[in-house]
């Protein structure tokens, strides 16, 4: 069969030299892939297991996978607790605590800056006083 174009073969046998209408075949293959995947999913849901594994093995496999991902992303198992992201009160408390830590660090840095400025001023005064004392002594003798 042809669809009007002399080079396109639709629905028939693809002999050597024949051009296939890929747009239709790609759509059909996509659809068949989706149907096949959906059928597998339904089969696994109905049978109560996934890929021939029981739920305990599936859980162990998932925990192992989560451990590998935690290691890959550098997430500490001691610091991370499941479900904390959904606890609004806890998240607010963490935000407040973080804000307080930042403010404390800023105050500490400001105090250190002020101490350094005072130290520099004191050093400059001392150097200027030493120059005057030496000069006076030189003229006095």
ChimeraX attribute file (.defattr): number of C-alpha atoms within 10 A of each C-alpha:
attribute: neighborCount
match mode: 1-to-1
recipient: residues
	/A:1	9
	/A:2	12
	/A:3	11
	/A:4	8
	/A:5	7
	/A:6	9
	/A:7	13
	/A:8	16
	/A:9	19
	/A:10	16
	/A:11	13
	/A:12	9
	/A:13	10
	/A:14	12
	/A:15	9
	/A:16	6
	/A:17	7
	/A:18	12
	/A:19	13
	/A:20	17
	/A:21	15
	/A:22	12
	/A:23	8
	/A:24	11
	/A:25	13
	/A:26	11
	/A:27	11
	/A:28	12
	/A:29	11
	/A:30	11
	/A:31	12
	/A:32	12
	/A:33	12
	/A:34	12
	/A:35	12
	/A:36	12
	/A:37	12
	/A:38	12
	/A:39	12
	/A:40	14
	/A:41	13
	/A:42	11
	/A:43	14
	/A:44	14
	/A:45	11
	/A:46	10
	/A:47	10
	/A:48	12
	/A:49	15
	/A:50	16
	/A:51	12
	/A:52	11
	/A:53	12
	/A:54	11
	/A:55	12
	/A:56	10
	/A:57	13
	/A:58	15
	/A:59	12
	/A:60	11
	/A:61	13
	/A:62	12
	/A:63	12
	/A:64	12
	/A:65	12
	/A:66	12
	/A:67	15
	/A:68	12
	/A:69	12
	/A:70	14
	/A:71	12
	/A:72	9
	/A:73	9
	/A:74	9
	/A:75	12
	/A:76	11
	/A:77	11
	/A:78	6
	/A:79	6
	/A:80	11
	/A:81	9
	/A:82	7
	/A:83	7
	/A:84	11
	/A:85	10
	/A:86	9
	/A:87	9
	/A:88	10
	/A:89	10
	/A:90	12
	/A:91	13
	/A:92	11
	/A:93	11
	/A:94	12
	/A:95	12
	/A:96	12
	/A:97	12
	/A:98	12
	/A:99	12
	/A:100	12
	/A:101	12
	/A:102	12
	/A:103	12
	/A:104	12
	/A:105	12
	/A:106	12
	/A:107	12
	/A:108	12
	/A:109	12
	/A:110	12
	/A:111	12
	/A:112	12
	/A:113	12
	/A:114	12
	/A:115	12
	/A:116	12
	/A:117	12
	/A:118	12
	/A:119	12
	/A:120	12
	/A:121	12
	/A:122	12
	/A:123	12
	/A:124	12
	/A:125	12
	/A:126	12
	/A:127	11
	/A:128	11
	/A:129	12
	/A:130	12
	/A:131	11
	/A:132	12
	/A:133	10
	/A:134	11
	/A:135	11
	/A:136	11
	/A:137	9
	/A:138	9
	/A:139	7
	/A:140	7
	/A:141	5
